[in-house]
Amino acid sequence: MSRYLLFAACVAGLLLSLGLALHSTVWIWPALLFGVLTAVGLGDLLQRKATLRRNYPLLAHFRYGFEAIRPEIRQYFIEDDLAEVPFSREQRALVYQRSKGVMDVVPFGSAHDPYGVDYEWINHSMVPRHAESHDFRVAIGGTAATRYQASVLNISAMSFGSLSANAIRALNAGARRGGFFHDTGEGSISSYHREHGGDLVWEIGSGYFGCRDDSGRFDATRFKDNACDPQVKMIELKLSQGAKPGKGGMLPAAKVTEEIAKARGIPVGKDCLSPAAHPEFSTPLGMLEFMARLRELSGGKPTGFKLAVGHPWEWFGVAKAMQESGIVPDFIVVDGAEGGTGAAPAEFINHVGLPMHEALMLVHNTLVGLDLRDRVRIGAAGKVTGAFEVARTLAMGADWCNAARAFMFALGCIQSRTCHNDHCPTGVATQDPKRWRALDVEDKATRVFNYHQNTLRALRDLLGAAGLEHPSQIGPEHILRRVSPTEVRSLASLYRFVKPGELLDHIPEHRVFQQFWAQSRSDSFHAPVRVAAMREAKRH
Ligand SMILES: Cc1cc2nc3c(=O)[nH]c(=O)nc-3n(C[C@H](O)[C@H](O)[C@H](O)COP(=O)(O)O)c2cc1C
């Protein structure tokens, strides 16, 4: 209620000064002032464009006021535009501009230091190209009937529950208009996902929401019902996510509302557990067999899994299981440790799992080495906001990118980092109806659509400058990184790229493969003997 305090005070001030003005004309001036403020507050409450103003009538203007002078204050006293917390102001501003369709050009010159270590760029060509369309697609799996033509930029998994009803509606409506997919997140398919009919990737986490029996185990009949819905284009088995891999979750009884219970297929008002590990399998081969079962039950829709890479021998075990069994996912989504979440313990957010670049390289290299790369498409997520990040991720081996927080910015998220306490000021990551009702679905759907469109246009222009016409043509030789004040390397020379089929012949000269490939097993996630022996050494 404190949100309305200033507005209420102005209304009270207006009434009081009007009353006093009956006795003395001097009170007309305060009445006028309070009148104007009350009118502005009313305007805030009634307008639909700015969620913040609806949620914080009058008060929000202080934010806009401070925002207006922020560049000056920051320039003189505080941080620079490139400080990542976790997204820099520059990154967010780009999404805001592209989603509002306002000018996204930069005046005067770059704020980046081209001589600083880690500075990256794409080399341009003497013969630039211009692709006719920016609607870049990648064909994923399935038979001709079920193959999915995915955009190269899509909405990463975020559940209804972590995001509000109106946020889900706006994301899905934007995805529908732009022809890209909207990943449901592990909270399954809610009624809000269905209203606008945008393409869905249905994510199945360890809680099997939307396809579980009363004891929380996988229920094939329930799975089939949802999976066969034509709006569901692909099935994604979630093994882990970058921000909190290996961490299960408990949705407390109080948060299990009727709507959430209905979407997830769980009882209302009872604690709901997402175990850390999947109860349906315990070996790499078992995981692939389960995934193959999902594919079959879905009628052959493209089916794959999402993972944040941890122990290399576990990933290698999965790759060996593909090679030995012939069960191959249609796609793998690689999530980096830099990924986001609604809430996770600090240690998990900051110190668990491989960042996206290393994880992507490992997955890509393994599939190339096994000659499986043409059968498995790779998606990648990890702080993608602008077209350069998309281009770099594709250059490193991905076929498409998913973005979660960039699409939250398109919805109006201001990085207040309150997703965990239900106080999201922009109505994006909250279940408080008083907050999320202020998020205007139509307006924000347009922003989601615009952000996607304008980013792909920028990607087309970037590729064109490099002499390319399609993202599939970009490779690690196109991206350069400064590694010291006097040395610049292309990604092609920085990373070791395994040759097609190399793993079938010998173990590549690559440290991780040398250390773990030989001993990794398709029938066990356990650490190889040599690793276990290091552990044992402590006890002697
Ligand atoms: C609010 C929020 C909720 C998320 N929920 C899920 C989820 O249900 N399942 C999942 O696999 N990943 C989830 N993620 C992770 C994202 O899908 C994504 O993989 C990660 O944030 C990296 O993308 P980004 O850097 O573009 O945000 C969530 C992320 C956020 C920010």
The ligand as a MOL file (V3000), in Angstrom:
LIG
                    3D

  0  0  0     0  0            999 V3000
M  V30 BEGIN CTAB
M  V30 COUNTS 31 33 0 0 0
M  V30 BEGIN ATOM
M  V30 1 C 12.8940 -15.8820 -14.3280 0
M  V30 2 C 13.5750 -17.0550 -14.9580 0
M  V30 3 C 12.9740 -18.3080 -14.9210 0
M  V30 4 C 13.5940 -19.4070 -15.5140 0
M  V30 5 N 12.9700 -20.6370 -15.5090 0
M  V30 6 C 13.5480 -21.6830 -16.1560 0
M  V30 7 C 12.8590 -22.9280 -16.2760 0
M  V30 8 O 11.7350 -23.1160 -15.8260 0
M  V30 9 N 13.5080 -23.9160 -16.9340 0
M  V30 10 C 14.7550 -23.7700 -17.4960 0
M  V30 11 O 15.2850 -24.6960 -18.1070 0
M  V30 12 N 15.4040 -22.5850 -17.4120 0
M  V30 13 C 14.8320 -21.5530 -16.7680 0
M  V30 14 N 15.4730 -20.3390 -16.7380 0
M  V30 15 C 16.7950 -20.2090 -17.4220 0
M  V30 16 C 16.6410 -19.6190 -18.8190 0
M  V30 17 O 15.7870 -20.4020 -19.6120 0
M  V30 18 C 17.9760 -19.5000 -19.5590 0
M  V30 19 O 18.4670 -20.7740 -19.8370 0
M  V30 20 C 19.0370 -18.7170 -18.7950 0
M  V30 21 O 18.5080 -17.6410 -18.0770 0
M  V30 22 C 20.0940 -18.1600 -19.7730 0
M  V30 23 O 19.5030 -17.2560 -20.6580 0
M  V30 24 P 19.6390 -15.6390 -20.4940 0
M  V30 25 O 21.0620 -15.3860 -20.1520 0
M  V30 26 O 19.2300 -15.1510 -21.8360 0
M  V30 27 O 18.7410 -15.2320 -19.3950 0
M  V30 28 C 14.8650 -19.2430 -16.1410 0
M  V30 29 C 15.4620 -17.9740 -16.1700 0
M  V30 30 C 14.8340 -16.8840 -15.5970 0
M  V30 31 C 15.5000 -15.5400 -15.6670 0
M  V30 END ATOM
M  V30 BEGIN BOND
M  V30 1 1 1 2
M  V30 2 1 2 3
M  V30 3 2 2 30
M  V30 4 2 3 4
M  V30 5 1 4 5
M  V30 6 1 4 28
M  V30 7 2 5 6
M  V30 8 1 6 7
M  V30 9 1 6 13
M  V30 10 2 7 8
M  V30 11 1 7 9
M  V30 12 1 9 10
M  V30 13 2 10 11
M  V30 14 1 10 12
M  V30 15 2 12 13
M  V30 16 1 13 14
M  V30 17 1 14 15
M  V30 18 1 14 28
M  V30 19 1 15 16
M  V30 20 1 16 17
M  V30 21 1 16 18
M  V30 22 1 18 19
M  V30 23 1 18 20
M  V30 24 1 20 21
M  V30 25 1 20 22
M  V30 26 1 22 23
M  V30 27 1 23 24
M  V30 28 2 24 25
M  V30 29 1 24 26
M  V30 30 1 24 27
M  V30 31 2 28 29
M  V30 32 1 29 30
M  V30 33 1 30 31
M  V30 END BOND
M  V30 END CTAB
M  END
